[in-house]
Amino acid sequence: MNTTPDSPSNFAFGRSNYMWLGIGIAVLALGYLLMSGGGSDDPNVFDESIFSFRRITLAPTVVLAGYGVIFYAILKKS
C-alpha cells in the first residue's frame, strides 16, 4: 500500500467540509441552549417566561440555521 504524502486521503469530506460541519453543530447547540429554561420550581405556579421571544422565535430560527449550515457542509464539494 502506498502511503506517500501525495496520495489522496480516504476521507469522505475535505477540511473545509469538516470546518463547516463543526460550525453547524455549534450553531445547533446554541439554538438548543437558547430554547432551554423558563421552567418553574413550583408545579402549581405558571411561569410566562416560556413564551418569550427568545424561546418562541429566536431559538427555532437559530436551530434551523444550524441545520442549514450542516446541510451545506454535507453537499459542498471539497
Stockholm file with secondary structure:
# STOCKHOLM 1.0

chainA/1-78         MNTTPDSPSNFAFGRSNYMWLGIGIAVLALGYLLMSGGGSDDPNVFDESIFSFRRITLAPTVVLAGYGVIFYAILKKS
#=GR chainA/1-78 SS CCCCTTSCCCCSSCHHHHHHHHHHHHHHHHHHHHHCCCCCSSTTSCCGGGGSHIIIIIHHHHHHHHHHHHHHHHHSCC
#=GC SS_cons        CCCCTTSCCCCSSCHHHHHHHHHHHHHHHHHHHHHCCCCCSSTTSCCGGGGSHIIIIIHHHHHHHHHHHHHHHHHSCC
//
